[in-house]
Amino acid sequence: MSMGIRLDEKFQDRRKDGIDNPFMRQAVSSAQNRLRDVRLHAAEELGDWEAFRDHSEEIRQHVLEHLDYYLYQLSENISKRGGNVFFAETPEEANRYIREVVRAKNAKHIVKAKSMVTEEIGLNDALQAEGCMVVESDLGEWILQLDHEPPSHIIAPALHKDRNAVHKTFTTHGYEGSNDPTELGRYARRELRKDFLKADVGITGCNFAIAESGAVGLVTNEGNGRMVTSLPDTVISVMGMERIVPSYEEFEVLVNMLCRSAVGQRLTSYITTFAGTRGHGEVDGPEEFHLVIVDNKRSGILGTQFQSVLQCIRCASCINVCPVYRHIGGHAYGSIYSGPIGAVLAPLLDGYENYKELPYASSLCGACTEACPVKIPLHELLIEHRRVIVEEKKQSPFVERIAMKGFAVTSSSPFLFEAAEHIAPYASSPFTKAGQIDKGLPAWTDSKDLPQPAKQTVRDWFKKRGDAK
């Protein structure tokens, strides 16, 4: 199953759509500046930020090296608390299990908290095909659902919209108020409250599952996660298999890093953990709980040169500093994971045949690696993807392969290289204007100047200089 957005369009077409959308670019640029600044302030406030990064990296690496142990511990502890655990190797298996749970409960109304992994596996479509009404309760996700759009950012899915766009969306669904954010928020709260109260099943993601206690941890700013896990009688949580911590001690460290890196807060408004089913004498919580642990090729990443990408805690700090994302936006990536993390992760989860362009959608400036709170070497992984695409997958364009082979032969021979230096100025003449190559290489000359090669080579200049002496 593809987790893409518009794989029927080429990346270059999606990229152009983003660049040609000045409103989106302005919205993204403004949000990036704001989120980057608050992250830097939050990091400075914490103290020795690099020490915390080192510790966070150590935690994530430890979990990945002992993932089988912690997954077993988590499943055993959830079972002891009356919950059910299902390991899904593929998105299809995960969706099939969740549909069976929904069908057994004869559920028709489902309310969801924000979850990237359910976007990844296409859960909404699978449940709607079952005849269910599925409502996203995160405000940004709800707005996008009303507009039939995918998210463009990991933590701020409607980043590319302003209040006027939201007002237009709400108006098409019966809203009659102004574009005042407070009034818009009240309308959303009023409408979503109806869905919370009549939901048969609640579905959540999982920021971190805590192995030693069998608990699922959620980080939200709206409180919708608590509504989803408290009101419905049946709750299903879906998590990527790597989203696990050994104990509450590590949970505290990573939540601290997540909140500061994502939105520049010490803590978000709601840090929620819940475990299993409703206990004796408790009035809130589900009567039935299911945890679906999704592999979807993650186990194939373990033990490879790309294993460190599984350290990701989905804070989007890499996205918030990426100059490429700044200009093309999230939808251009064609994956629900955008920015540098998406450029690394999407080819691994859904194949180079769908996402081979993404590792090249990077300036390799290293800002993403510097910003990552768990020290994923993102720009180095992008380079490694490029190597795999060229050397192992042989998926580079035919013209590029021929050109590179020709360059290798020419540059390894002093005679051929000197001959090429003398030929280049004349061979490029049909494509030049005012000393610049202005056509024939549109990917370059559309956005930058490419000087025409000089007729006098360095070798000739040096020889004449020697003769003059």
Number of C-alpha atoms within 10 A of each C-alpha: 12 15 21 21 16 15 15 9 11 15 21 13 11 20 21 13 15 22 17 13 13 13 14 21 19 14 16 24 19 13 17 20 14 14 19 21 15 17 23 15 14 20 21 11 12 13 10 10 16 13 10 19 19 13 18 22 21 14 19 25 17 14 20 23 13 11 21 13 13 22 23 11 17 24 22 18 19 25 18 14 17 16 22 18 17 16 17 20 16 15 22 16 17 23 21 16 17 23 20 12 17 21 15 9 13 12 18 18 18 26 27 30 27 26 22 22 22 23 19 21 21 19 20 19 14 16 20 14 11 15 13 19 16 22 22 23 27 24 20 18 23 21 23 20 16 15 14 10 15 20 26 24 22 23 19 17 22 20 20 21 16 14 13 13 13 19 20 14 16 20 14 11 9 8 14 12 12 14 18 11 14 10 13 18 13 11 16 18 14 10 12 19 14 10 20 24 13 14 22 20 28 27 27 26 25 24 26 25 30 28 23 17 20 24 23 26 22 22 22 20 12 14 16 24 25 20 20 28 28 19 20 23 20 25 28 24 22 24 24 23 22 25 24 26 25 24 16 17 10 18 19 12 15 25 22 18 28 26 20 26 29 25 22 22 18 17 17 18 13 15 15 16 18 18 23 24 23 19 14 6 6 8 10 16 23 24 15 17 26 24 26 22 23 24 19 23 15 18 17 13 16 17 11 9 11 21 18 21 22 20 22 20 23 18 20 28 30 27 28 28 23 21 20 17 27 24 21 24 28 30 26 26 31 27 29 23 28 26 34 31 24 25 27 25 27 26 19 19 20 18 13 18 11 19 24 21 19 26 26 13 19 19 12 19 11 17 19 25 22 17 22 24 30 27 22 23 16 25 23 15 23 23 16 16 24 20 14 16 18 15 11 10 13 12 15 15 10 10 9 11 14 11 12 12 12 11 14 11 12 16 14 10 11 10 10 13 15 15 12 15 17 16 13 14 17 13 11 14 14 12 14 16 12 8 14 17 22 20 15 12 11 11 10 13 15 10 8 12 12 15 14 19 19 13 13 11 14 11 11 13 11 11 11 11 10 9 8 7 5
